[in-house]
Amino acid sequence: MSNPTTPVRRRCALVAPGSDERKIAKALESTADEVVLDLEDAVTTARKDEARALVCRIIREHRPDRTVTIRVNGLGTAWALDDLRAVGALDGVGIVLPKVDTADDLITADRLLTELDSTARLQALIETPQGIRSIDAICSATDRLETVVIGYADLGAALGRGDGYAPERWLHVQDRVLIAARAAGIQAIDGPHLSIADDAGFRAAAQWTRDLGFDGKWVIHPGQVEATTEIFTPTRDSVERARRALDAMVKAETTGAGAAQLDGQMLDEAVAVAARRVLAQIGG
C-alpha cells in the first residue's frame, strides 16, 4: 500500500532513552530531523511505566517543533498495549514498533490505534530473520506504515554475526529492505552504527547506505548528528538537476510537447520519483 503523503525528512534520527529527562531534552534541542524516544531497549523493566509517563508528559507540556517518534515495547510484552494507548493519544507523534516479524504485527497495532481513533503513523523496526523473510508483506501491511528501519544489533545476534561486521557484508539484507520499501512507496532508514563516535567507520557505514538509496540513518549520540545530516543531504548539483527535471516535465505536459527531455535525456515517471525524493531530503 503506497503512502500518499509527502515524505517526512529523516536524514538523521537521534535516539534517546525515554527514562532520562536530561537526554530527552538534549535530543529535542538537537538539529536531528527526527527524535526517537525509546521505551524499549533503553529502559529497564522496573522503569517502563515511569518512562512512558515521563515521555508523554514532556510531549504534552513542550509540544516539540520537530518530528518525534516513540519506540514502544514489542507486541506480546506486558507494556505494549499501555504504550500504544498512551502514545496513540498524543497529537502528532509517530510510533516505532520493534521486532516486527510479520504483517500481522502491524495489522494488530493498526487495529488498536483505529479503535482509539488515533492518527499516529507507524514505523517498523526490522531486526529479526523472520522480519527480513516477511519484509514484502510487512511493507504493504497498512497505510499507517511510512518507514522501515533495519535494527542491526538484534539481527546480527540472531544470525550469529559478531560486532564490527563491515557494512557491505549487510548488502543482501539492505537491498531486500530497500526494494520492499520502494515497492510499497515508503521510506527505508538505516539502523544505528553500534559505536557513539563520529569516526571513519561510522561515516563509511552512513555513506554506504546513502549510496544504496536509503533515506537516512538512526544515530545514538548527538555527536553523530551533524555528519549524518550532511551525508544524507543531496548535493547542490543534484538538487538543481532534480528541479530542472521536474520543471521540464511540467512544461512538456502543459505545452503538449509529448515526452519531456533534459540535456538530451528522456524523462519519465521514474526520473520524477527520484527528483521528488531528492527535494524531500532538503525540505523543498
C-alpha positions as CSV (number, residue, x, y, z in Angstrom):
1,M,0.0,0.0,0.0
2,S,1.6,3.2,-1.1
3,N,1.8,6.1,1.3
4,P,0.3,9.1,-0.5
5,T,1.6,11.7,1.9
6,T,4.7,13.8,1.4
7,P,7.7,12.1,3.0
8,V,9.0,13.4,6.2
9,R,12.7,14.3,6.2
10,R,14.6,11.6,8.1
11,R,18.2,12.2,7.1
12,C,19.2,11.8,10.7
13,A,17.0,10.3,13.5
14,L,18.5,10.7,17.0
15,V,17.5,8.0,19.5
16,A,17.3,8.9,23.2
17,P,16.3,6.8,26.2
18,G,12.8,7.6,27.4
19,S,13.7,7.3,31.1
20,D,16.3,10.1,31.0
21,E,14.8,13.6,31.1
22,R,18.2,15.3,30.5
23,K,19.0,13.2,27.4
24,I,15.4,13.7,26.1
25,A,15.8,17.5,26.4
26,K,19.2,17.4,24.7
27,A,17.8,15.3,21.8
28,L,14.9,17.7,21.4
29,E,17.3,20.6,21.2
30,S,19.5,18.9,18.6
31,T,19.4,19.6,14.8
32,A,18.3,16.0,14.0
33,D,15.4,15.8,11.6
34,E,13.7,13.3,13.9
35,V,14.0,12.4,17.6
36,V,13.1,8.8,18.6
37,L,12.3,8.4,22.3
38,D,12.9,4.8,23.3
39,L,10.7,3.0,25.8
40,E,12.0,-0.4,24.8
41,D,15.7,-1.4,24.9
42,A,16.9,1.7,26.6
43,V,14.6,1.4,29.6
44,T,14.9,-1.2,32.4
45,T,11.9,-3.4,33.3
46,A,11.5,-1.6,36.6
47,R,11.2,1.8,34.9
48,K,8.9,1.0,32.0
49,D,5.8,2.7,33.4
50,E,7.8,5.7,34.7
51,A,9.4,6.2,31.3
52,R,6.1,6.1,29.5
53,A,4.6,8.7,31.8
54,L,7.7,10.9,31.5
55,V,7.8,10.9,27.7
56,C,4.0,11.6,27.5
57,R,4.3,14.5,30.0
58,I,7.2,16.1,28.1
59,I,5.4,15.8,24.7
60,R,2.2,17.3,26.1
61,E,4.0,20.2,28.0
62,H,6.6,21.2,25.5
63,R,5.0,20.4,22.1
64,P,8.3,19.9,20.2
65,D,8.6,21.7,16.9
66,R,10.2,18.7,15.2
67,T,9.3,15.2,14.2
68,V,9.0,13.0,17.3
69,T,8.5,9.3,17.3
70,I,8.3,6.9,20.2
71,R,9.6,3.4,20.2
72,V,7.1,1.3,22.2
73,N,7.7,-2.1,23.7
74,G,7.0,-5.0,21.4
75,L,3.7,-6.8,21.0
76,G,3.5,-9.6,23.4
77,T,5.2,-7.8,26.2
78,A,3.5,-6.7,29.3
79,W,3.8,-3.0,28.4
80,A,2.8,-3.0,24.7
81,L,-0.9,-2.2,25.0
82,D,-0.4,0.6,27.6
83,D,2.4,2.1,25.4
84,L,0.2,2.1,22.3
85,R,-2.8,3.6,24.2
86,A,-0.7,6.3,25.8
87,V,1.4,7.2,22.7
88,G,-1.6,6.9,20.3
89,A,-3.4,9.6,22.3
90,L,-0.6,12.1,21.7
91,D,-1.0,14.6,19.0
92,G,1.3,14.4,16.0
93,V,3.6,11.7,17.5
94,G,4.7,8.6,15.5
95,I,5.2,5.1,16.8
96,V,8.1,2.7,16.1
97,L,7.0,-0.9,16.6
98,P,10.1,-3.0,17.4
99,K,10.9,-6.6,16.3
100,V,8.2,-6.7,13.6
101,D,8.2,-10.3,12.4
102,T,5.1,-10.4,10.1
103,A,2.5,-8.1,8.6
104,D,0.1,-9.3,11.4
105,D,2.2,-7.3,13.9
106,L,1.4,-4.1,12.1
107,I,-2.2,-5.0,11.4
108,T,-2.7,-5.6,15.2
109,A,-1.2,-2.3,16.1
110,D,-3.2,-0.5,13.3
111,R,-6.4,-2.1,14.6
112,L,-5.8,-0.9,18.2
113,L,-4.9,2.6,17.0
114,T,-8.0,2.7,14.9
115,E,-10.2,1.7,17.9
116,L,-8.6,4.6,19.8
117,D,-9.3,7.0,16.9
118,S,-5.6,7.7,16.7
119,T,-4.0,9.2,13.6
120,A,-0.5,8.1,14.7
121,R,1.8,6.9,11.9
122,L,3.8,3.7,12.2
123,Q,7.4,2.7,11.6
124,A,8.6,-0.9,11.6
125,L,11.9,-1.9,13.1
126,I,13.1,-4.9,11.2
127,E,15.6,-6.8,13.5
128,T,14.8,-10.5,13.2
129,P,15.4,-13.1,10.5
130,Q,11.6,-13.6,10.3
131,G,11.2,-9.9,9.7
132,I,13.6,-10.0,6.8
133,R,11.9,-13.0,5.3
134,S,8.5,-11.3,5.6
135,I,9.6,-7.8,4.5
136,D,7.4,-7.5,1.4
137,A,4.2,-8.3,3.3
138,I,5.3,-6.0,6.2
139,C,5.9,-3.0,3.9
140,S,2.4,-3.4,2.4
141,A,0.6,-4.3,5.7
142,T,-1.1,-0.9,6.4
143,D,-1.4,2.6,5.1
144,R,-0.3,3.8,8.6
145,L,3.2,2.5,7.8
146,E,5.6,5.2,6.5
147,T,9.1,3.8,7.3
148,V,11.0,0.6,7.8
149,V,14.3,0.7,9.8
150,I,17.0,-2.0,10.0
151,G,18.0,-3.0,13.5
152,Y,21.5,-4.5,13.2
153,A,22.2,-5.4,16.8
154,D,19.4,-7.9,17.3
155,L,19.5,-9.1,13.7
156,G,23.3,-9.7,13.9
157,A,22.9,-11.6,17.1
158,A,20.2,-13.8,15.7
159,L,22.3,-14.5,12.6
160,G,25.4,-15.2,14.6
161,R,27.3,-12.2,13.3
162,G,29.8,-10.5,15.6
163,D,30.4,-6.8,16.3
164,G,32.3,-4.9,13.7
165,Y,30.6,-6.6,10.7
166,A,31.5,-4.5,7.7
167,P,28.5,-2.5,6.2
168,E,29.0,-4.0,2.8
169,R,28.5,-7.5,4.3
170,W,24.9,-6.5,5.0
171,L,24.2,-5.8,1.3
172,H,21.7,-8.6,0.8
173,V,19.6,-7.5,3.9
174,Q,19.8,-3.8,2.9
175,D,18.7,-4.5,-0.6
176,R,15.8,-6.7,0.5
177,V,14.5,-4.0,2.8
178,L,15.1,-1.1,0.4
179,I,13.4,-2.9,-2.6
180,A,10.4,-3.8,-0.5
181,A,10.1,-0.3,0.9
182,R,10.4,1.4,-2.5
183,A,7.8,-1.1,-4.0
184,A,5.4,0.0,-1.2
185,G,6.2,3.7,-1.6
186,I,7.6,4.1,1.9
187,Q,10.9,5.2,3.4
188,A,13.9,3.0,4.2
189,I,16.1,4.1,7.1
190,D,19.5,2.6,8.1
191,G,19.8,1.5,11.7
192,P,22.3,2.8,14.1
193,H,26.1,2.2,14.0
194,L,27.0,0.4,17.2
195,S,29.5,3.0,18.3
196,I,29.0,6.5,19.6
197,A,31.9,8.1,17.8
198,D,31.9,10.2,14.7
199,D,34.8,8.4,13.2
200,A,35.8,7.0,9.8
201,G,34.0,3.7,10.3
202,F,30.8,5.5,11.2
203,R,31.0,7.8,8.2
204,A,31.8,4.9,5.8
205,A,28.7,3.0,7.0
206,A,26.5,6.0,6.5
207,Q,27.9,6.8,3.1
208,W,27.5,3.2,2.1
209,T,23.7,3.1,2.8
210,R,23.2,6.6,1.4
211,D,24.8,5.4,-1.9
212,L,22.5,2.4,-1.9
213,G,19.5,4.7,-1.8
214,F,18.4,4.8,1.9
215,D,16.6,8.0,3.1
216,G,18.5,8.4,6.3
217,K,20.0,6.8,9.4
218,W,19.4,6.4,13.1
219,V,22.2,7.6,15.4
220,I,22.6,7.0,19.2
221,H,24.8,10.0,20.1
222,P,24.3,13.8,19.4
223,G,27.9,13.9,18.2
224,Q,26.9,11.9,15.2
225,V,24.0,14.1,14.1
226,E,25.9,16.7,12.1
227,A,27.9,14.2,10.0
228,T,24.8,12.1,9.3
229,T,22.7,15.0,8.2
230,E,25.5,16.2,5.9
231,I,26.0,12.7,4.4
232,F,22.2,12.3,3.6
233,T,21.7,15.8,2.3
234,P,21.8,15.9,-1.5
235,T,24.5,17.9,-3.2
236,R,23.7,21.3,-4.7
237,D,24.1,19.9,-8.2
238,S,21.7,17.0,-7.6
239,V,19.1,19.4,-6.2
240,E,19.4,21.7,-9.2
241,R,19.1,18.8,-11.6
242,A,16.0,17.5,-9.8
243,R,14.3,20.9,-10.0
244,R,15.2,21.2,-13.7
245,A,13.9,17.7,-14.4
246,L,10.5,18.4,-12.7
247,D,10.2,21.8,-14.4
248,A,10.9,20.2,-17.8
249,M,8.2,17.5,-17.2
250,V,5.6,20.1,-16.2
251,K,6.4,22.3,-19.2
252,A,6.2,19.3,-21.6
253,E,2.8,18.4,-20.1
254,T,1.3,22.0,-20.2
255,T,2.5,22.7,-23.8
256,G,1.6,19.3,-25.1
257,A,5.1,18.7,-26.3
258,G,5.0,14.9,-25.7
259,A,7.9,13.3,-23.9
260,A,10.0,15.6,-21.8
261,Q,13.7,15.9,-22.3
262,L,16.6,17.4,-20.3
263,D,20.2,17.7,-21.5
264,G,19.5,15.1,-24.2
265,Q,17.9,12.6,-21.8
266,M,14.3,11.4,-22.0
267,L,12.4,12.0,-18.7
268,D,9.8,9.6,-17.3
269,E,8.0,9.0,-14.1
270,A,11.0,7.1,-12.6
271,V,13.1,10.3,-13.0
272,A,10.3,12.3,-11.4
273,V,10.1,9.9,-8.4
274,A,13.8,10.2,-7.9
275,A,13.7,14.0,-8.3
276,R,10.9,14.4,-5.7
277,R,12.9,12.2,-3.3
278,V,15.9,14.5,-3.6
279,L,13.8,17.6,-3.0
280,A,12.1,16.0,0.0
281,Q,15.6,15.5,1.5
282,I,16.1,19.2,1.5
283,G,12.6,20.1,2.6
284,G,11.8,21.5,-0.8
